[in-house]
Structure formats: structure tokens, C-alpha cells
Amino acid sequence: MSQIYASFKSIGAYVPEKILSNTDLEKMVDTTDEWILKRTGIKERHIAADDEVTSDMGAKAAELAIERSDVSKEDIDLVLCATVTPDYFNMPSTACIISDKLGINNVQAFDISAACSGFVYLLTVAKAFVESGMKKNVLIIGAEKFSSIVDYTDRSTCILFGDGAGAAIISATNKKEEAFVDVHASADGSYADFLVTPAPGSINPVSQKVIDEGLNFVQMKGNETFKLAVKTLTKDVKEILAKNEINSEDIPHFIPHQANYRIIKAVGDALKMKEEQVVLTVGKYGNTSAASIPMAINDIWESGRLQNGELMLLDTFGGGLTWASALLPFAGKAK
């Protein structure tokens, strides 16, 4: 019996129409376009419409991923969604809602919560399901309406985040050249307070206090998170490359989490990556959490830069704290 491998078969993404520019933010909080650009590299971010929810964006990204694959909806046997901004806190899962919107019925579906690391965490789950033989075609989605948990009077966080979704099909294959090379994922809950949404939850159930104190909005220790992110991301990538005996110069597409240009630059420099190897979308989307990596993959696919068989190195870091990296070839059709 031939070995079963997991392969990355297609990519899709959705970005809301509305754009919130740095100039717009200047009118909302005490900040400037120049300061935001210098500190983060972000020029604008997309914001979902009032009547547009996380599952809407996830379903649109998923439709594209399915359309671009050789897989029909009837052949999808698992739907996974990574999000920290689910349609509901916290049931039903957003994956269930997306499945229904796609017309994928009677199929296992569930969410995971790993913040910005969510999409790469999903790769570990999809790989395990596929390579164990339990599932054949897994739809994975990273989707966030981050604007729903951002306090637009807090200049330290409101400049960073945007909305969007990305999706991929992970399928079984017996071709070794299409297989995931490696996926790493880890966490350290002792840093939980670095990036947290305090409510609603069992610690802070919904109350007037939650509303008055804005505990339903994301809170971040920016400087501490920045330093730890650079250190952790660099170490994680060096380890996955060394383990698999791959040199950084042999990676055509280094796709880091799009949180902050300075973090990306610091990690890229530490790995001696050339500018053309590093995928950058943070300037136009901001930090879209679990949607960040698939949206970036989609960008290079749609621009014709991502070809079949080319190796991708993914690297991400998020609330939890969580982090993850992945080495895998693109096994789908080029545009």
C-alpha cells in the first residue's frame, strides 16, 4: 500500500471593499500617517461592512479555493476554521456556519483558536487527518472580522488590524514531491497577557463592567510582543530549515505573518533572505490575524508569482502565545 501524504492544492482569499487608511485614522485618534508607516509599515487596512460577518468572508475565500482546485464540494470531508472573531461566542462554530453557506452538508466541522498562528496550526490538523487516512480533502479557512474587537479610540491597537479571509484545500496524494515537508507548532501560555481579549468569557462574563471598561476589545503589550516575536520567529525558522537540511537561499517564497514590517524585516535579515524572497502584504492589509498567511499566499498566486512545485516557508506568531512554521510545496495549478 502506497504512502499517503498531505498536499496543498489551492488557495483563495477575500478582502472587504471598505478601506481604512492612515489618513482616516488621523481623524479618529492622535496619530499620523508618517508615524504609523514608520512603526508598522501599514498604509491601509480593509474593514468589513456592518452586515458582513466572519463566516461571510470565510465562505467567499473558500468558494475560490474550491473553484481553483480539482476537488468538488461533495468530496470535501472536513471543514476547519481558525478565528478569534467567530460569528458567535462561542457556538455554533464558524466552520459550521461556513459549511452551511457553502452547501457542504453532513461533514465534520470545527473551529480552532490560535490567533495569528491559526492557519498554520490548521495545516498541522489537516496533515494529521489526511496522513492518518481519516480524511481525503480538508477545507481550511482563516477568517477574521478583527474590527469587531478593536477599540478605535486606542491608538496602540486600532492602527494595526484589518479584516479578511483566506482558504486552502489540503488533499491526500501518493506523490512524495507534493507532500508537506514539515510543520512545527508550539505555544507558551505563560505569556497569555501579551495579547488578550479579556471578555466575554468565564473570567469576565458579559456585564455592564465589561462594557464600561472595554474588556471586549483586544489588548496588547506591544513592545514585549515585538521583541519576543522577532526572537521566536527567527529561532523557529532556523530550526525547521536545519532539521530538513534546506538553506534559506533555496526558499523562493518566505511568507511570514503580516503583523508589522519591522518584525518581518528583522526576521528576514536574520535569515539572510533577499528582498524578492520575502512576501509582503502588511502595507495594504494590516494584521488580519489567522487570515494573514493565506491572504499573502493568495496575493502571490494571483500575481502569477507562485508556480506549481515551488517551496513555501510559512512563519507565524500570535496570541496564546502561539507560534508555528511550515515548509511545503504548492501542489496546485498556477494562475
Backbone torsions as a table, in degrees:
resi	resn	phi	psi	omega
1	MET	NA	131.1	-176.1
2	SER	-75.6	151.9	179.7
3	GLN	-67.0	140.0	175.6
4	ILE	-99.9	131.3	177.7
5	TYR	-120.9	157.8	172.7
6	ALA	-92.5	139.1	179.9
7	SER	-134.5	148.0	-177.6
8	PHE	-93.3	102.9	-166.1
9	LYS	-94.5	-24.5	-177.8
10	SER	-165.0	165.6	180.0
11	ILE	-139.4	147.5	175.1
12	GLY	-151.3	157.5	179.2
13	ALA	-151.6	161.2	175.6
14	TYR	-139.0	135.3	178.3
15	VAL	-125.2	129.2	178.8
16	PRO	-61.6	157.6	-175.0
17	GLU	-71.8	-41.3	-173.6
18	LYS	-68.9	134.7	177.8
19	ILE	-112.3	132.7	174.3
20	LEU	-110.7	107.1	-176.2
21	SER	-88.9	168.5	175.5
22	ASN	-62.2	-34.6	177.8
23	THR	-63.4	-38.7	176.0
24	ASP	-61.9	-42.3	-178.5
25	LEU	-67.0	-29.5	177.2
26	GLU	-58.2	-29.2	-178.8
27	LYS	-84.5	-10.7	-174.5
28	MET	-105.2	-37.4	-179.2
29	VAL	-137.9	168.8	-179.3
30	ASP	-78.5	86.8	179.7
31	THR	-154.2	174.1	177.0
32	THR	-137.1	155.0	176.3
33	ASP	-56.4	-44.2	-178.5
34	GLU	-61.2	-43.7	-178.7
35	TRP	-65.5	-45.4	-179.5
36	ILE	-61.8	-45.8	-179.6
37	LEU	-61.3	-44.4	-177.7
38	LYS	-66.0	-40.8	-175.3
39	ARG	-81.9	-28.9	-171.5
40	THR	-128.5	-24.5	-173.8
41	GLY	81.1	4.8	-177.7
42	ILE	-90.4	130.5	177.5
43	LYS	-102.8	-37.6	-178.5
44	GLU	-156.9	166.5	176.1
45	ARG	-144.8	154.4	-179.4
46	HIS	-97.7	141.3	-176.1
47	ILE	-124.2	129.4	-179.5
48	ALA	-65.7	150.0	175.8
49	ALA	-65.8	159.8	-178.1
50	ASP	-56.5	-36.1	-177.3
51	ASP	-97.2	15.3	-179.5
52	GLU	-110.0	120.2	-174.5
53	VAL	-111.5	174.9	-175.8
54	THR	-56.5	-43.6	-178.8
55	SER	-66.0	-31.5	177.2
56	ASP	-61.7	-47.1	-179.0
57	MET	-67.3	-42.6	178.8
58	GLY	-61.1	-40.8	-179.8
59	ALA	-65.6	-39.2	179.9
60	LYS	-67.3	-40.9	176.3
61	ALA	-64.8	-40.9	-179.4
62	ALA	-64.5	-41.0	177.5
63	GLU	-54.4	-44.7	179.4
64	LEU	-64.9	-45.2	-179.4
65	ALA	-60.8	-40.5	179.0
66	ILE	-67.1	-45.5	-179.0
67	GLU	-59.6	-35.7	-176.2
68	ARG	-86.9	-1.4	179.8
69	SER	-104.6	177.2	174.5
70	ASP	-96.1	17.2	-174.2
71	VAL	-106.6	132.2	175.8
72	SER	-88.9	160.0	178.8
73	LYS	-57.4	-34.1	-178.1
74	GLU	-66.8	-20.7	-177.9
75	ASP	-94.4	-4.8	177.7
76	ILE	-78.0	124.9	-175.7
77	ASP	-118.1	9.9	174.2
78	LEU	-160.5	134.6	177.6
79	VAL	-123.2	123.2	-178.6
80	LEU	-123.1	138.0	177.5
81	CYS	-129.0	130.9	173.2
82	ALA	-103.7	122.7	179.4
83	THR	-161.4	148.9	168.8
84	VAL	-113.5	6.7	176.3
85	THR	-128.0	60.9	-176.8
86	PRO	-64.5	160.8	176.2
87	ASP	-56.5	-40.0	-177.7
88	TYR	-128.8	145.1	171.8
89	PHE	-100.1	99.2	1.3
90	ASN	-137.9	25.1	172.6
91	MET	-147.3	146.0	1.9
92	PRO	-73.4	164.4	179.4
93	SER	-67.5	153.0	178.0
94	THR	-66.0	-30.9	176.6
95	ALA	-60.9	-38.8	177.5
96	CYS	-64.1	-43.0	-179.7
97	ILE	-65.3	-43.4	178.7
98	ILE	-62.3	-43.7	178.6
99	SER	-55.1	-45.3	-179.9
100	ASP	-64.0	-42.5	-179.7
101	LYS	-65.3	-28.7	179.4
102	LEU	-87.0	-10.4	-175.9
103	GLY	76.4	25.4	175.6
104	ILE	-95.9	107.1	-170.4
105	ASN	-111.1	152.2	174.5
106	ASN	56.9	42.5	-179.0
107	VAL	-129.8	141.6	178.5
108	GLN	-58.9	135.1	-179.5
109	ALA	-149.4	135.9	175.6
110	PHE	-159.8	162.9	179.0
111	ASP	-100.4	158.1	164.9
112	ILE	-126.6	156.8	178.2
113	SER	-123.1	101.7	177.0
114	ALA	-136.0	20.9	178.7
115	ALA	53.7	-132.8	-173.3
116	CYS	-66.1	-19.5	178.8
117	SER	-84.9	-0.3	-169.5
118	GLY	-53.7	-44.9	-175.6
119	PHE	-66.5	-41.7	179.9
120	VAL	-72.1	-33.7	171.4
121	TYR	-58.0	-41.1	178.7
122	LEU	-61.9	-34.7	177.7
123	LEU	-60.1	-37.6	179.3
124	THR	-66.5	-39.5	-178.9
125	VAL	-69.2	-46.5	-179.9
126	ALA	-61.6	-42.7	179.3
127	LYS	-58.9	-45.1	-178.8
128	ALA	-63.6	-43.8	179.4
129	PHE	-64.2	-43.6	-176.7
130	VAL	-71.2	-47.6	-173.7
131	GLU	-75.2	-16.4	173.2
132	SER	-82.1	-11.3	-178.5
133	GLY	87.6	2.4	-178.0
134	MET	-72.6	-36.1	-178.8
135	LYS	-134.1	156.8	-178.6
136	LYS	-111.9	-36.3	-177.7
137	ASN	-136.9	112.0	-175.1
138	VAL	-111.1	128.0	174.6
139	LEU	-94.8	118.5	178.5
140	ILE	-114.1	139.3	-174.2
141	ILE	-135.8	132.2	168.2
142	GLY	-111.7	117.6	-174.9
143	ALA	-140.6	136.4	-178.1
144	GLU	-145.6	130.8	163.7
145	LYS	-105.4	73.6	-173.1
146	PHE	-66.6	-24.9	178.7
147	SER	-60.5	-18.9	-179.6
148	SER	-76.7	-13.2	178.4
149	ILE	-123.9	18.6	178.9
150	VAL	-103.8	134.5	175.0
151	ASP	-89.9	109.6	-175.5
152	TYR	-81.0	16.1	166.8
153	THR	-109.5	-1.9	-179.6
154	ASP	-101.6	101.9	-173.6
155	ARG	-69.7	-16.9	-179.6
156	SER	-75.7	-25.0	-179.0
157	THR	-113.0	-33.8	-172.0
158	CYS	-67.2	-19.2	179.8
159	ILE	-78.3	-15.6	-168.3
160	LEU	-91.8	-36.2	-162.5
161	PHE	-104.7	149.1	175.9
162	GLY	-138.6	178.9	-177.9
163	ASP	-111.7	155.4	177.1
164	GLY	162.9	-179.0	-179.2
165	ALA	-152.7	151.2	174.0
166	GLY	-141.6	152.0	-176.9
167	ALA	-146.9	156.8	179.1
168	ALA	-147.7	157.4	172.8
169	ILE	-106.8	125.5	176.1
170	ILE	-110.1	119.0	-173.3
171	SER	-124.0	157.5	175.9
172	ALA	-74.0	142.4	176.1
173	THR	-147.6	155.3	172.5
174	ASN	-106.1	9.0	179.1
175	LYS	-91.9	113.8	-177.3
176	LYS	-60.5	-34.2	-178.1
177	GLU	-68.1	-16.3	178.2
178	GLU	-94.4	-8.2	-170.6
179	ALA	-74.3	149.2	168.0
180	PHE	-52.3	136.7	175.3
181	VAL	-79.8	-48.7	-177.7
182	ASP	-168.5	151.5	173.2
183	VAL	-138.3	130.7	175.8
184	HIS	-116.1	141.2	173.3
185	ALA	-149.0	140.2	-178.9
186	SER	-153.3	176.5	-177.6
187	ALA	-159.3	159.4	174.6
188	ASP	-147.8	100.6	-176.6
189	GLY	-70.4	-7.8	179.1
190	SER	-70.3	-14.7	176.7
191	TYR	-102.6	23.4	-174.0
192	ALA	-56.0	-33.5	-175.4
193	ASP	-79.4	-2.2	177.8
194	PHE	-68.1	-34.9	-177.1
195	LEU	-147.9	108.4	-169.5
196	VAL	-149.6	145.4	167.4
197	THR	-110.1	102.9	-169.3
198	PRO	-63.7	-23.6	-176.5
199	ALA	-151.1	159.9	-2.1
200	PRO	-82.9	154.0	178.5
201	GLY	179.7	-176.5	-176.5
202	SER	-70.7	-23.1	176.0
203	ILE	-74.6	-45.2	-179.9
204	ASN	-126.8	79.0	176.1
205	PRO	-60.2	159.3	-178.8
206	VAL	-56.8	129.6	179.7
207	SER	-159.2	172.3	177.0
208	GLN	-63.1	-35.1	178.6
209	LYS	-59.9	-43.2	178.9
210	VAL	-57.7	-45.6	-179.9
211	ILE	-66.4	-48.2	-176.5
212	ASP	-62.4	-37.5	-176.5
213	GLU	-94.6	0.8	178.4
214	GLY	63.7	33.5	-177.4
215	LEU	-73.7	-9.4	177.7
216	ASN	-84.5	1.5	179.2
217	PHE	-103.4	152.5	178.6
218	VAL	-64.0	140.4	176.1
219	GLN	-126.0	140.4	-175.7
220	MET	-141.5	138.3	169.3
221	LYS	-91.8	92.2	-168.4
222	GLY	-60.2	-52.8	-176.3
223	ASN	-64.3	-43.6	-179.8
224	GLU	-64.0	-42.0	-179.9
225	THR	-64.1	-42.5	-179.9
226	PHE	-57.1	-51.2	-176.5
227	LYS	-62.7	-44.8	-178.3
228	LEU	-68.9	-35.6	179.5
229	ALA	-61.9	-47.9	-179.2
230	VAL	-60.0	-47.7	-178.0
231	LYS	-62.8	-47.7	-175.1
232	THR	-69.7	-45.4	-178.7
233	LEU	-62.0	-44.0	-180.0
234	THR	-62.6	-46.6	-179.6
235	LYS	-61.8	-44.1	-176.6
236	ASP	-63.8	-43.2	-179.3
237	VAL	-68.3	-42.4	178.0
238	LYS	-59.0	-39.0	-178.8
239	GLU	-68.3	-43.4	-177.4
240	ILE	-70.2	-34.2	176.8
241	LEU	-68.9	-44.7	-179.5
242	ALA	-64.1	-43.2	-179.4
243	LYS	-59.2	-36.9	-176.4
244	ASN	-100.6	9.1	176.0
245	GLU	52.4	48.8	177.5
246	ILE	-119.7	134.5	178.1
247	ASN	-86.8	145.6	-178.4
248	SER	-59.3	-31.8	-179.1
249	GLU	-70.9	-13.0	179.3
250	ASP	-92.2	6.8	179.3
251	ILE	-97.4	111.1	179.2
252	PRO	-70.6	-29.5	-175.4
253	HIS	-133.8	101.9	172.2
254	PHE	-94.0	114.8	-172.9
255	ILE	-118.3	89.5	179.8
256	PRO	-84.4	162.2	172.5
257	HIS	-58.8	135.5	-174.0
258	GLN	-94.2	76.6	-178.9
259	ALA	-102.7	-40.2	-171.5
260	ASN	-163.0	128.9	-177.4
261	TYR	-59.9	-35.7	-177.8
262	ARG	-65.9	-36.3	176.0
263	ILE	-65.6	-47.8	-178.6
264	ILE	-59.5	-44.4	-179.2
265	LYS	-63.8	-43.9	-178.9
266	ALA	-62.8	-43.0	179.9
267	VAL	-69.0	-44.7	179.0
268	GLY	-58.9	-43.1	179.1
269	ASP	-65.2	-41.5	-179.8
270	ALA	-63.3	-29.5	-179.8
271	LEU	-93.0	-0.3	-178.7
272	LYS	60.0	38.6	177.1
273	MET	-80.1	140.0	174.0
274	LYS	-80.5	157.6	-177.0
275	GLU	-55.4	-39.9	-176.0
276	GLU	-72.0	-14.4	178.2
277	GLN	-82.5	-26.3	-171.4
278	VAL	-91.5	123.8	178.7
279	VAL	-85.9	127.3	-177.2
280	LEU	-125.5	119.0	174.4
281	THR	-131.0	-1.0	-175.0
282	VAL	-59.1	-31.5	-177.9
283	GLY	-61.2	-35.7	-176.0
284	LYS	-103.8	-13.9	-179.0
285	TYR	-118.1	-18.5	-171.3
286	GLY	68.0	-161.8	179.0
287	ASN	-89.5	112.8	179.6
288	THR	-107.2	24.9	173.3
289	SER	53.9	-124.9	-175.1
290	ALA	-64.4	-17.3	179.0
291	ALA	-85.8	-11.2	-171.0
292	SER	-59.1	-53.1	-175.6
293	ILE	-66.9	-48.4	178.8
294	PRO	-65.2	-32.5	175.8
295	MET	-64.2	-37.8	178.2
296	ALA	-69.4	-40.8	176.3
297	ILE	-61.3	-43.3	179.7
298	ASN	-60.7	-37.9	179.9
299	ASP	-60.5	-45.2	-179.2
300	ILE	-74.5	-27.4	174.9
301	TRP	-66.8	-48.1	-176.7
302	GLU	-67.9	-26.4	178.6
303	SER	-84.3	-2.2	178.6
304	GLY	84.0	7.7	-177.8
305	ARG	-82.5	-22.2	-176.2
306	LEU	-99.1	115.2	-177.5
307	GLN	-109.4	159.0	178.4
308	ASN	-58.1	133.7	176.8
309	GLY	89.2	-11.2	-178.1
310	GLU	-75.5	141.0	-175.4
311	LEU	-82.0	133.9	175.6
312	MET	-113.1	138.0	172.7
313	LEU	-115.1	113.3	-179.1
314	LEU	-102.9	144.6	-176.6
315	ASP	-150.5	127.1	-174.0
316	THR	-149.4	160.6	-173.2
317	PHE	-152.5	133.6	-177.3
318	GLY	-159.1	-175.9	-177.8
319	GLY	-56.7	143.3	-178.5
320	GLY	149.0	-53.8	-8.9
321	LEU	-76.4	145.9	178.5
322	THR	-124.8	155.1	171.2
323	TRP	-152.9	157.9	-177.3
324	ALA	-163.6	153.8	174.8
325	SER	-142.3	156.9	-179.6
326	ALA	-148.8	142.8	172.6
327	LEU	-117.8	119.1	-178.2
328	LEU	-158.5	145.2	175.9
329	PRO	-82.3	152.4	172.4
330	PHE	-81.0	115.9	-174.1
331	ALA	-103.1	13.9	-179.7
332	GLY	-100.3	-173.0	178.0
333	LYS	-81.8	138.4	174.0
334	ALA	-73.6	159.9	-179.6
335	LYS	-67.6	NA	NA
